[in-house]
Amino acid sequence: MNLIYTSIGYNIKWLEIVVLLLNSIEKYTIIKDFDFLIICDDNMFNYISEFIKYSTNYSFNIKIHNVKKN
């Protein structure tokens, strides 16, 4: 199992870029045996949690890590 990760903070517009990244990975990557970890702060945690809750169209796992709470 492999891990791909990124961090998001301060502005919801960064989530849009991560969604584009996730869609690109889903479309163009053949091997999808990995987890995708989004590292964030308190400002973005709820937005990302909601996104993950409704993101069922990916064939890999998306996880979240809040640097303040975890």
PyMOL Python script that loads the backbone (N, CA, C, O; Angstrom):
from pymol import cmd

cmd.read_pdbstr("""\
ATOM      1  N   MET A   1       0.854  -1.178   0.000  1.00  0.00           N
ATOM      2  CA  MET A   1       0.000   0.000   0.000  1.00  0.00           C
ATOM      3  C   MET A   1       0.893   1.232   0.000  1.00  0.00           C
ATOM      4  O   MET A   1       1.903   1.273   0.703  1.00  0.00           O
ATOM      5  N   ASN A   2       0.529   2.216  -0.773  1.00  0.00           N
ATOM      6  CA  ASN A   2       1.266   3.467  -0.875  1.00  0.00           C
ATOM      7  C   ASN A   2       0.417   4.625  -0.363  1.00  0.00           C
ATOM      8  O   ASN A   2      -0.786   4.492  -0.141  1.00  0.00           O
ATOM      9  N   LEU A   3       1.071   5.749  -0.184  1.00  0.00           N
ATOM     10  CA  LEU A   3       0.399   6.948   0.319  1.00  0.00           C
ATOM     11  C   LEU A   3       0.770   8.138  -0.546  1.00  0.00           C
ATOM     12  O   LEU A   3       1.941   8.370  -0.846  1.00  0.00           O
ATOM     13  N   ILE A   4      -0.243   8.880  -0.937  1.00  0.00           N
ATOM     14  CA  ILE A   4      -0.072  10.175  -1.595  1.00  0.00           C
ATOM     15  C   ILE A   4      -0.699  11.189  -0.660  1.00  0.00           C
ATOM     16  O   ILE A   4      -1.779  10.949  -0.121  1.00  0.00           O
ATOM     17  N   TYR A   5      -0.042  12.312  -0.462  1.00  0.00           N
ATOM     18  CA  TYR A   5      -0.625  13.294   0.451  1.00  0.00           C
ATOM     19  C   TYR A   5      -0.391  14.714  -0.037  1.00  0.00           C
ATOM     20  O   TYR A   5       0.506  14.988  -0.834  1.00  0.00           O
ATOM     21  N   THR A   6      -1.223  15.597   0.467  1.00  0.00           N
ATOM     22  CA  THR A   6      -1.090  17.021   0.218  1.00  0.00           C
ATOM     23  C   THR A   6      -1.629  17.755   1.444  1.00  0.00           C
ATOM     24  O   THR A   6      -2.279  17.157   2.302  1.00  0.00           O
ATOM     25  N   SER A   7      -1.362  19.014   1.513  1.00  0.00           N
ATOM     26  CA  SER A   7      -1.893  19.814   2.615  1.00  0.00           C
ATOM     27  C   SER A   7      -2.716  20.969   2.056  1.00  0.00           C
ATOM     28  O   SER A   7      -2.458  21.469   0.962  1.00  0.00           O
ATOM     29  N   ILE A   8      -3.706  21.374   2.833  1.00  0.00           N
ATOM     30  CA  ILE A   8      -4.575  22.487   2.455  1.00  0.00           C
ATOM     31  C   ILE A   8      -4.753  23.358   3.682  1.00  0.00           C
ATOM     32  O   ILE A   8      -4.931  22.855   4.791  1.00  0.00           O
ATOM     33  N   GLY A   9      -4.703  24.665   3.482  1.00  0.00           N
ATOM     34  CA  GLY A   9      -4.943  25.565   4.595  1.00  0.00           C
ATOM     35  C   GLY A   9      -5.402  26.933   4.135  1.00  0.00           C
ATOM     36  O   GLY A   9      -5.119  27.349   3.012  1.00  0.00           O
ATOM     37  N   TYR A  10      -6.089  27.608   4.980  1.00  0.00           N
ATOM     38  CA  TYR A  10      -6.423  29.031   4.875  1.00  0.00           C
ATOM     39  C   TYR A  10      -7.501  29.412   3.876  1.00  0.00           C
ATOM     40  O   TYR A  10      -8.199  30.400   4.101  1.00  0.00           O
ATOM     41  N   ASN A  11      -7.670  28.685   2.792  1.00  0.00           N
ATOM     42  CA  ASN A  11      -8.592  29.154   1.763  1.00  0.00           C
ATOM     43  C   ASN A  11      -9.261  27.961   1.079  1.00  0.00           C
ATOM     44  O   ASN A  11      -8.589  27.015   0.669  1.00  0.00           O
ATOM     45  N   ILE A  12     -10.570  28.014   0.962  1.00  0.00           N
ATOM     46  CA  ILE A  12     -11.360  26.936   0.360  1.00  0.00           C
ATOM     47  C   ILE A  12     -10.998  26.709  -1.114  1.00  0.00           C
ATOM     48  O   ILE A  12     -11.225  25.618  -1.637  1.00  0.00           O
ATOM     49  N   LYS A  13     -10.450  27.703  -1.779  1.00  0.00           N
ATOM     50  CA  LYS A  13     -10.099  27.548  -3.193  1.00  0.00           C
ATOM     51  C   LYS A  13      -9.029  26.482  -3.404  1.00  0.00           C
ATOM     52  O   LYS A  13      -8.943  25.909  -4.490  1.00  0.00           O
ATOM     53  N   TRP A  14      -8.216  26.208  -2.395  1.00  0.00           N
ATOM     54  CA  TRP A  14      -7.220  25.148  -2.518  1.00  0.00           C
ATOM     55  C   TRP A  14      -7.881  23.784  -2.641  1.00  0.00           C
ATOM     56  O   TRP A  14      -7.334  22.883  -3.277  1.00  0.00           O
ATOM     57  N   LEU A  15      -9.044  23.629  -2.043  1.00  0.00           N
ATOM     58  CA  LEU A  15      -9.761  22.364  -2.160  1.00  0.00           C
ATOM     59  C   LEU A  15     -10.142  22.101  -3.613  1.00  0.00           C
ATOM     60  O   LEU A  15     -10.114  20.953  -4.055  1.00  0.00           O
ATOM     61  N   GLU A  16     -10.492  23.123  -4.348  1.00  0.00           N
ATOM     62  CA  GLU A  16     -10.825  22.972  -5.767  1.00  0.00           C
ATOM     63  C   GLU A  16      -9.640  22.389  -6.545  1.00  0.00           C
ATOM     64  O   GLU A  16      -9.826  21.551  -7.427  1.00  0.00           O
ATOM     65  N   ILE A  17      -8.444  22.828  -6.222  1.00  0.00           N
ATOM     66  CA  ILE A  17      -7.246  22.323  -6.897  1.00  0.00           C
ATOM     67  C   ILE A  17      -7.003  20.865  -6.536  1.00  0.00           C
ATOM     68  O   ILE A  17      -6.622  20.066  -7.392  1.00  0.00           O
ATOM     69  N   VAL A  18      -7.221  20.516  -5.274  1.00  0.00           N
ATOM     70  CA  VAL A  18      -7.047  19.130  -4.852  1.00  0.00           C
ATOM     71  C   VAL A  18      -8.083  18.233  -5.530  1.00  0.00           C
ATOM     72  O   VAL A  18      -7.771  17.099  -5.896  1.00  0.00           O
ATOM     73  N   VAL A  19      -9.292  18.721  -5.699  1.00  0.00           N
ATOM     74  CA  VAL A  19     -10.319  17.946  -6.403  1.00  0.00           C
ATOM     75  C   VAL A  19      -9.887  17.697  -7.854  1.00  0.00           C
ATOM     76  O   VAL A  19     -10.077  16.598  -8.375  1.00  0.00           O
ATOM     77  N   LEU A  20      -9.316  18.697  -8.496  1.00  0.00           N
ATOM     78  CA  LEU A  20      -8.796  18.495  -9.851  1.00  0.00           C
ATOM     79  C   LEU A  20      -7.688  17.435  -9.855  1.00  0.00           C
ATOM     80  O   LEU A  20      -7.628  16.596 -10.754  1.00  0.00           O
ATOM     81  N   LEU A  21      -6.827  17.480  -8.859  1.00  0.00           N
ATOM     82  CA  LEU A  21      -5.775  16.473  -8.733  1.00  0.00           C
ATOM     83  C   LEU A  21      -6.357  15.080  -8.552  1.00  0.00           C
ATOM     84  O   LEU A  21      -5.931  14.134  -9.214  1.00  0.00           O
ATOM     85  N   LEU A  22      -7.328  14.952  -7.657  1.00  0.00           N
ATOM     86  CA  LEU A  22      -7.961  13.649  -7.423  1.00  0.00           C
ATOM     87  C   LEU A  22      -8.636  13.125  -8.676  1.00  0.00           C
ATOM     88  O   LEU A  22      -8.528  11.939  -8.988  1.00  0.00           O
ATOM     89  N   ASN A  23      -9.327  13.987  -9.396  1.00  0.00           N
ATOM     90  CA  ASN A  23      -9.980  13.567 -10.637  1.00  0.00           C
ATOM     91  C   ASN A  23      -8.960  13.125 -11.680  1.00  0.00           C
ATOM     92  O   ASN A  23      -9.189  12.158 -12.406  1.00  0.00           O
ATOM     93  N   SER A  24      -7.847  13.824 -11.755  1.00  0.00           N
ATOM     94  CA  SER A  24      -6.799  13.456 -12.694  1.00  0.00           C
ATOM     95  C   SER A  24      -6.179  12.109 -12.320  1.00  0.00           C
ATOM     96  O   SER A  24      -5.930  11.275 -13.191  1.00  0.00           O
ATOM     97  N   ILE A  25      -5.934  11.899 -11.036  1.00  0.00           N
ATOM     98  CA  ILE A  25      -5.400  10.608 -10.585  1.00  0.00           C
ATOM     99  C   ILE A  25      -6.374   9.486 -10.923  1.00  0.00           C
ATOM    100  O   ILE A  25      -5.973   8.431 -11.415  1.00  0.00           O
ATOM    101  N   GLU A  26      -7.643   9.720 -10.658  1.00  0.00           N
ATOM    102  CA  GLU A  26      -8.655   8.694 -10.943  1.00  0.00           C
ATOM    103  C   GLU A  26      -8.696   8.361 -12.432  1.00  0.00           C
ATOM    104  O   GLU A  26      -8.832   7.196 -12.806  1.00  0.00           O
ATOM    105  N   LYS A  27      -8.581   9.363 -13.263  1.00  0.00           N
ATOM    106  CA  LYS A  27      -8.711   9.156 -14.701  1.00  0.00           C
ATOM    107  C   LYS A  27      -7.457   8.552 -15.338  1.00  0.00           C
ATOM    108  O   LYS A  27      -7.568   7.708 -16.227  1.00  0.00           O
ATOM    109  N   TYR A  28      -6.279   8.965 -14.904  1.00  0.00           N
ATOM    110  CA  TYR A  28      -5.060   8.611 -15.626  1.00  0.00           C
ATOM    111  C   TYR A  28      -4.146   7.608 -14.922  1.00  0.00           C
ATOM    112  O   TYR A  28      -3.153   7.179 -15.509  1.00  0.00           O
ATOM    113  N   THR A  29      -4.446   7.230 -13.704  1.00  0.00           N
ATOM    114  CA  THR A  29      -3.588   6.287 -12.993  1.00  0.00           C
ATOM    115  C   THR A  29      -4.167   4.885 -13.086  1.00  0.00           C
ATOM    116  O   THR A  29      -5.347   4.672 -12.806  1.00  0.00           O
ATOM    117  N   ILE A  30      -3.342   3.943 -13.477  1.00  0.00           N
ATOM    118  CA  ILE A  30      -3.802   2.568 -13.641  1.00  0.00           C
ATOM    119  C   ILE A  30      -3.819   1.841 -12.300  1.00  0.00           C
ATOM    120  O   ILE A  30      -4.813   1.205 -11.951  1.00  0.00           O
ATOM    121  N   ILE A  31      -2.736   1.931 -11.556  1.00  0.00           N
ATOM    122  CA  ILE A  31      -2.629   1.244 -10.265  1.00  0.00           C
ATOM    123  C   ILE A  31      -3.161   2.174  -9.174  1.00  0.00           C
ATOM    124  O   ILE A  31      -2.626   3.261  -8.957  1.00  0.00           O
ATOM    125  N   LYS A  32      -4.204   1.738  -8.501  1.00  0.00           N
ATOM    126  CA  LYS A  32      -4.846   2.591  -7.499  1.00  0.00           C
ATOM    127  C   LYS A  32      -4.822   1.945  -6.117  1.00  0.00           C
ATOM    128  O   LYS A  32      -5.789   2.015  -5.359  1.00  0.00           O
ATOM    129  N   ASP A  33      -3.701   1.320  -5.815  1.00  0.00           N
ATOM    130  CA  ASP A  33      -3.526   0.679  -4.517  1.00  0.00           C
ATOM    131  C   ASP A  33      -2.827   1.647  -3.564  1.00  0.00           C
ATOM    132  O   ASP A  33      -1.682   1.427  -3.170  1.00  0.00           O
ATOM    133  N   PHE A  34      -3.526   2.717  -3.201  1.00  0.00           N
ATOM    134  CA  PHE A  34      -2.945   3.720  -2.330  1.00  0.00           C
ATOM    135  C   PHE A  34      -4.045   4.457  -1.567  1.00  0.00           C
ATOM    136  O   PHE A  34      -5.224   4.376  -1.909  1.00  0.00           O
ATOM    137  N   ASP A  35      -3.637   5.160  -0.550  1.00  0.00           N
ATOM    138  CA  ASP A  35      -4.513   6.084   0.163  1.00  0.00           C
ATOM    139  C   ASP A  35      -4.080   7.498  -0.188  1.00  0.00           C
ATOM    140  O   ASP A  35      -2.897   7.770  -0.395  1.00  0.00           O
ATOM    141  N   PHE A  36      -5.045   8.380  -0.249  1.00  0.00           N
ATOM    142  CA  PHE A  36      -4.760   9.796  -0.479  1.00  0.00           C
ATOM    143  C   PHE A  36      -5.086  10.531   0.812  1.00  0.00           C
ATOM    144  O   PHE A  36      -6.235  10.535   1.254  1.00  0.00           O
ATOM    145  N   LEU A  37      -4.083  11.150   1.415  1.00  0.00           N
ATOM    146  CA  LEU A  37      -4.235  11.834   2.689  1.00  0.00           C
ATOM    147  C   LEU A  37      -4.226  13.339   2.469  1.00  0.00           C
ATOM    148  O   LEU A  37      -3.331  13.882   1.820  1.00  0.00           O
ATOM    149  N   ILE A  38      -5.231  13.999   3.017  1.00  0.00           N
ATOM    150  CA  ILE A  38      -5.292  15.458   2.977  1.00  0.00           C
ATOM    151  C   ILE A  38      -5.002  15.959   4.391  1.00  0.00           C
ATOM    152  O   ILE A  38      -5.747  15.668   5.326  1.00  0.00           O
ATOM    153  N   ILE A  39      -3.925  16.708   4.536  1.00  0.00           N
ATOM    154  CA  ILE A  39      -3.534  17.272   5.818  1.00  0.00           C
ATOM    155  C   ILE A  39      -4.044  18.708   5.851  1.00  0.00           C
ATOM    156  O   ILE A  39      -3.829  19.477   4.914  1.00  0.00           O
ATOM    157  N   CYS A  40      -4.724  19.062   6.945  1.00  0.00           N
ATOM    158  CA  CYS A  40      -5.314  20.394   7.010  1.00  0.00           C
ATOM    159  C   CYS A  40      -5.261  20.937   8.435  1.00  0.00           C
ATOM    160  O   CYS A  40      -4.801  20.268   9.361  1.00  0.00           O
ATOM    161  N   ASP A  41      -5.744  22.166   8.580  1.00  0.00           N
ATOM    162  CA  ASP A  41      -5.873  22.781   9.891  1.00  0.00           C
ATOM    163  C   ASP A  41      -7.355  22.902  10.235  1.00  0.00           C
ATOM    164  O   ASP A  41      -8.210  22.442   9.479  1.00  0.00           O
ATOM    165  N   ASP A  42      -7.652  23.510  11.354  1.00  0.00           N
ATOM    166  CA  ASP A  42      -9.046  23.653  11.795  1.00  0.00           C
ATOM    167  C   ASP A  42      -9.913  24.421  10.806  1.00  0.00           C
ATOM    168  O   ASP A  42     -11.106  24.141  10.682  1.00  0.00           O
ATOM    169  N   ASN A  43      -9.328  25.385  10.102  1.00  0.00           N
ATOM    170  CA  ASN A  43     -10.101  26.213   9.167  1.00  0.00           C
ATOM    171  C   ASN A  43     -10.715  25.399   8.031  1.00  0.00           C
ATOM    172  O   ASN A  43     -11.803  25.716   7.551  1.00  0.00           O
ATOM    173  N   MET A  44     -10.024  24.364   7.608  1.00  0.00           N
ATOM    174  CA  MET A  44     -10.467  23.602   6.440  1.00  0.00           C
ATOM    175  C   MET A  44     -11.079  22.253   6.786  1.00  0.00           C
ATOM    176  O   MET A  44     -11.637  21.593   5.909  1.00  0.00           O
ATOM    177  N   PHE A  45     -10.991  21.831   8.025  1.00  0.00           N
ATOM    178  CA  PHE A  45     -11.377  20.473   8.393  1.00  0.00           C
ATOM    179  C   PHE A  45     -12.824  20.152   8.024  1.00  0.00           C
ATOM    180  O   PHE A  45     -13.081  19.103   7.432  1.00  0.00           O
ATOM    181  N   ASN A  46     -13.757  21.009   8.350  1.00  0.00           N
ATOM    182  CA  ASN A  46     -15.177  20.731   8.059  1.00  0.00           C
ATOM    183  C   ASN A  46     -15.461  20.678   6.566  1.00  0.00           C
ATOM    184  O   ASN A  46     -16.230  19.827   6.116  1.00  0.00           O
ATOM    185  N   TYR A  47     -14.861  21.563   5.796  1.00  0.00           N
ATOM    186  CA  TYR A  47     -15.058  21.549   4.341  1.00  0.00           C
ATOM    187  C   TYR A  47     -14.541  20.240   3.731  1.00  0.00           C
ATOM    188  O   TYR A  47     -15.208  19.620   2.903  1.00  0.00           O
ATOM    189  N   ILE A  48     -13.366  19.845   4.148  1.00  0.00           N
ATOM    190  CA  ILE A  48     -12.769  18.634   3.597  1.00  0.00           C
ATOM    191  C   ILE A  48     -13.527  17.392   4.060  1.00  0.00           C
ATOM    192  O   ILE A  48     -13.709  16.449   3.290  1.00  0.00           O
ATOM    193  N   SER A  49     -13.966  17.394   5.306  1.00  0.00           N
ATOM    194  CA  SER A  49     -14.757  16.263   5.809  1.00  0.00           C
ATOM    195  C   SER A  49     -16.030  16.085   4.998  1.00  0.00           C
ATOM    196  O   SER A  49     -16.396  14.960   4.657  1.00  0.00           O
ATOM    197  N   GLU A  50     -16.702  17.174   4.688  1.00  0.00           N
ATOM    198  CA  GLU A  50     -17.914  17.104   3.868  1.00  0.00           C
ATOM    199  C   GLU A  50     -17.590  16.598   2.466  1.00  0.00           C
ATOM    200  O   GLU A  50     -18.328  15.782   1.914  1.00  0.00           O
ATOM    201  N   PHE A  51     -16.512  17.068   1.899  1.00  0.00           N
ATOM    202  CA  PHE A  51     -16.112  16.608   0.574  1.00  0.00           C
ATOM    203  C   PHE A  51     -15.860  15.102   0.585  1.00  0.00           C
ATOM    204  O   PHE A  51     -16.334  14.383  -0.295  1.00  0.00           O
ATOM    205  N   ILE A  52     -15.118  14.631   1.574  1.00  0.00           N
ATOM    206  CA  ILE A  52     -14.799  13.209   1.660  1.00  0.00           C
ATOM    207  C   ILE A  52     -16.052  12.370   1.849  1.00  0.00           C
ATOM    208  O   ILE A  52     -16.177  11.285   1.281  1.00  0.00           O
ATOM    209  N   LYS A  53     -16.971  12.879   2.644  1.00  0.00           N
ATOM    210  CA  LYS A  53     -18.202  12.134   2.914  1.00  0.00           C
ATOM    211  C   LYS A  53     -18.980  11.842   1.629  1.00  0.00           C
ATOM    212  O   LYS A  53     -19.598  10.785   1.505  1.00  0.00           O
ATOM    213  N   TYR A  54     -18.950  12.770   0.678  1.00  0.00           N
ATOM    214  CA  TYR A  54     -19.717  12.606  -0.550  1.00  0.00           C
ATOM    215  C   TYR A  54     -18.864  12.191  -1.744  1.00  0.00           C
ATOM    216  O   TYR A  54     -19.363  12.158  -2.868  1.00  0.00           O
ATOM    217  N   SER A  55     -17.600  11.876  -1.526  1.00  0.00           N
ATOM    218  CA  SER A  55     -16.698  11.480  -2.616  1.00  0.00           C
ATOM    219  C   SER A  55     -16.658   9.962  -2.747  1.00  0.00           C
ATOM    220  O   SER A  55     -15.755   9.301  -2.234  1.00  0.00           O
ATOM    221  N   THR A  56     -17.625   9.441  -3.426  1.00  0.00           N
ATOM    222  CA  THR A  56     -17.699   7.987  -3.599  1.00  0.00           C
ATOM    223  C   THR A  56     -17.269   7.547  -4.988  1.00  0.00           C
ATOM    224  O   THR A  56     -17.272   6.353  -5.287  1.00  0.00           O
ATOM    225  N   ASN A  57     -16.903   8.486  -5.835  1.00  0.00           N
ATOM    226  CA  ASN A  57     -16.569   8.134  -7.219  1.00  0.00           C
ATOM    227  C   ASN A  57     -15.083   7.850  -7.424  1.00  0.00           C
ATOM    228  O   ASN A  57     -14.625   7.761  -8.563  1.00  0.00           O
ATOM    229  N   TYR A  58     -14.320   7.705  -6.328  1.00  0.00           N
ATOM    230  CA  TYR A  58     -12.895   7.404  -6.446  1.00  0.00           C
ATOM    231  C   TYR A  58     -12.644   5.949  -6.074  1.00  0.00           C
ATOM    232  O   TYR A  58     -13.292   5.404  -5.181  1.00  0.00           O
ATOM    233  N   SER A  59     -11.708   5.336  -6.761  1.00  0.00           N
ATOM    234  CA  SER A  59     -11.398   3.937  -6.498  1.00  0.00           C
ATOM    235  C   SER A  59     -10.246   3.775  -5.503  1.00  0.00           C
ATOM    236  O   SER A  59      -9.724   2.673  -5.337  1.00  0.00           O
ATOM    237  N   PHE A  60      -9.857   4.842  -4.854  1.00  0.00           N
ATOM    238  CA  PHE A  60      -8.846   4.806  -3.807  1.00  0.00           C
ATOM    239  C   PHE A  60      -9.422   5.510  -2.574  1.00  0.00           C
ATOM    240  O   PHE A  60     -10.407   6.241  -2.672  1.00  0.00           O
ATOM    241  N   ASN A  61      -8.808   5.284  -1.433  1.00  0.00           N
ATOM    242  CA  ASN A  61      -9.299   5.866  -0.182  1.00  0.00           C
ATOM    243  C   ASN A  61      -8.787   7.281  -0.007  1.00  0.00           C
ATOM    244  O   ASN A  61      -7.628   7.582  -0.292  1.00  0.00           O
ATOM    245  N   ILE A  62      -9.677   8.149   0.470  1.00  0.00           N
ATOM    246  CA  ILE A  62      -9.297   9.512   0.809  1.00  0.00           C
ATOM    247  C   ILE A  62      -9.466   9.662   2.313  1.00  0.00           C
ATOM    248  O   ILE A  62     -10.523   9.367   2.871  1.00  0.00           O
ATOM    249  N   LYS A  63      -8.399  10.128   2.958  1.00  0.00           N
ATOM    250  CA  LYS A  63      -8.415  10.297   4.407  1.00  0.00           C
ATOM    251  C   LYS A  63      -8.015  11.723   4.753  1.00  0.00           C
ATOM    252  O   LYS A  63      -7.426  12.432   3.937  1.00  0.00           O
ATOM    253  N   ILE A  64      -8.341  12.131   5.968  1.00  0.00           N
ATOM    254  CA  ILE A  64      -8.045  13.485   6.409  1.00  0.00           C
ATOM    255  C   ILE A  64      -7.290  13.452   7.731  1.00  0.00           C
ATOM    256  O   ILE A  64      -7.525  12.593   8.581  1.00  0.00           O
ATOM    257  N   HIS A  65      -6.389  14.395   7.880  1.00  0.00           N
ATOM    258  CA  HIS A  65      -5.641  14.544   9.130  1.00  0.00           C
ATOM    259  C   HIS A  65      -5.636  16.026   9.501  1.00  0.00           C
ATOM    260  O   HIS A  65      -5.104  16.860   8.768  1.00  0.00           O
ATOM    261  N   ASN A  66      -6.234  16.336  10.646  1.00  0.00           N
ATOM    262  CA  ASN A  66      -6.235  17.704  11.158  1.00  0.00           C
ATOM    263  C   ASN A  66      -5.032  17.863  12.084  1.00  0.00           C
ATOM    264  O   ASN A  66      -4.930  17.155  13.085  1.00  0.00           O
ATOM    265  N   VAL A  67      -4.139  18.764  11.771  1.00  0.00           N
ATOM    266  CA  VAL A  67      -2.903  18.904  12.543  1.00  0.00           C
ATOM    267  C   VAL A  67      -3.160  19.378  13.969  1.00  0.00           C
ATOM    268  O   VAL A  67      -2.322  19.171  14.846  1.00  0.00           O
ATOM    269  N   LYS A  68      -4.295  20.003  14.212  1.00  0.00           N
ATOM    270  CA  LYS A  68      -4.606  20.485  15.569  1.00  0.00           C
ATOM    271  C   LYS A  68      -5.332  19.427  16.408  1.00  0.00           C
ATOM    272  O   LYS A  68      -5.150  19.376  17.624  1.00  0.00           O
ATOM    273  N   LYS A  69      -6.147  18.588  15.775  1.00  0.00           N
ATOM    274  CA  LYS A  69      -6.992  17.647  16.526  1.00  0.00           C
ATOM    275  C   LYS A  69      -6.416  16.247  16.604  1.00  0.00           C
ATOM    276  O   LYS A  69      -6.684  15.542  17.577  1.00  0.00           O
ATOM    277  N   ASN A  70      -5.644  15.814  15.634  1.00  0.00           N
ATOM    278  CA  ASN A  70      -5.147  14.444  15.604  1.00  0.00           C
ATOM    279  C   ASN A  70      -3.837  14.389  16.323  1.00  0.00           C
ATOM    280  O   ASN A  70      -3.231  13.321  16.422  1.00  0.00           O
TER     281      ASN A  70
END
""", "prot")
cmd.dss("prot")
cmd.show_as("cartoon", "prot")
cmd.util.cbc("prot")
cmd.orient("prot")
